[in-house]
Structures are given as structure tokens and as C-alpha cells.
Amino acid sequence: MLPHKELSTDLRDAIIRQFQNGNCYSKIASVFGVLYSIVQGIVACWKTLGMNINMPQKGWPNKLQGRGAGKVGVIMKVNPVATREDLATVGVSMSKSTIT
């Protein structure tokens, strides 16, 4: 399982139950097929917060991701007066303030 993939709450609950039963991190990781560091992070978050929830990301998200910026550059080179709706058809969603 990839480290950036968000785990379901059922799986996170099962990991915490296994930890409370006395299993070590490596055994829990092998049983559920997740990385050792993910099990560590889930248990550490549970110890500090006392609850098992998926927290939102830290910080303000970027207005435009890397691939989206490249797509916008190509579209604007071909059609300099492209509107926000034209960009949305390609799959790039952005606010009005980003374009102006």
C-alpha cells in the first residue's frame, strides 16, 4: 500500500485494536499489508489525540498544481483569450482570482 494513500477508518480502528492487544508495529504492518511507518503514525496520532480520525492536510493548498500549470500554459499559448470554462473542459479547475 502506498504511503500517501488515505486509509479507511475501519482499517485504522483495526490497527489500533491490534496495538491495544499488545502486538508490535511490524506484526501489525504485516497483517494488514501497510508500511511500518504508517502503523507508527496511526498509533502516534491516536496516542496524542485520543481519537482515530483522518485530519485535513496542513497548510494552505496551492492554487494550481504542477501539471495543471503546464496545461494552462499550453492552452493559453494556443488560445490567449481562453476562459475559465475552456480550462475546465481540459480538467483544470481554478477560481476567478487565479486567472485575473
Helices and strands as residue ranges (DSSP letters): H 9-20, H 25-32, H 36-49, H 66-78, H 84-90, H 96-99
